[in-house]
Amino acid sequence: MERSKQLVRFISKIAEKFPYSEDEAQTITDIHVRVSQDTGDVMAFDDDGREITRVVVEQWIDAPMETDAFYNQVHQLFAPVIEKYGTSLGIAKPYNYVLENENGEYISELYIVDDGETTILGTPFMENLSEELDAFIDDLLKD
């Protein structure tokens, strides 16, 4: 199965676990999306670390690219799928889709769903953020 179909299936499975209801919305702040370049596993976890669902994207298994390029590709592929299939969940807003590596370490925000507004944080916004913060702190410590 091609990767975009797998991602749609993945987000649809999350939506099935949190069906939309005007009466009752669950309180979750983040949906943690863990991706492994080695195994192709894509897993979703709630705030308490309980697995929601998983799929395997075979095209990502040992993908011949650098780690940063891999996560940028994942980010670019996920955002439109989440926008189309994953913003009407039975979860109290705001909530985030957070991209993590296979060890659960933060990579980036994939998508933020807010009251009435949905904001995508693209990789250009996040690029070089760590370096810029390091430079800012270095400047502060010089004084």
Salt bridges, closest charged atoms under 4 A:
ASP46 OD2 - ARG50 NE 3.00
ASP47 OD1 - HIS32 NE2 3.81
ASP48 OD2 - ARG50 NH2 3.21
GLU51 OE1 - ARG54 NH2 2.86
GLU100 OE2 - HIS32 ND1 2.61
GLU100 OE1 - ARG34 NE 2.85
ASP139 OD1 - LYS142 NZ 3.80
